[in-house]
Amino acid sequence: MKPYDRASRAAFWPEYLRGLAFLQLKQPASALAEFTRIVDHRGEDPTGSVYPLALLGIARAHAQAGDTGNAREAYQRFLSYWVAADQTARPFADARGELARLQ
């Protein structure tokens, strides 16, 4: 954890943005650690918008690492979490396409 990760206004954004950066840098293990930190501490911001996006980040990190089994499971978890969401929302549509490519 970094010094300002749990600042009252941070709402997991530092971890999320680091996770995205690690994915861009092709460092899936580091990305997975950041996204998992969000999921493991959901109680600190139970209604935060970053939580479902962290689930998608976990799926992408597993996929990037070549761990298709865990990637599929994580994509399914994300999609089930968003079952009542707008099915055309970009993260949802992207996740469905990424999952289909894993199959």
Phi, psi and omega in degrees: 000138179268161187307322185254011181300325183255024174298147187303331182262358185289321177048043176070004179296321178301314179296318182298313181294323175296319178301315178298319179298317179296324176297317179297326180277003181061044177240073187298327181294318178291320177298315179302319179298318180293312181294322179295324178301321178295309183297321181290341182240033184304327182300341178285338177208070190298336180253013183295144181284346183282335183305305181296327178292330176294324176298319177294321177299320177298316179299316181294323179295317178297318180297316180297328179280353180085011180267077187294328179297309178291328178296312178303313180300317181291320176298316179299320179297315178299311182296323178289328177294327183261020185301329180266004182278169175298117185294345179263000178300140187305311181299321181293313180296318178299316181298319178297319179293318180295320178296318180299323180290337178284334187291000000 
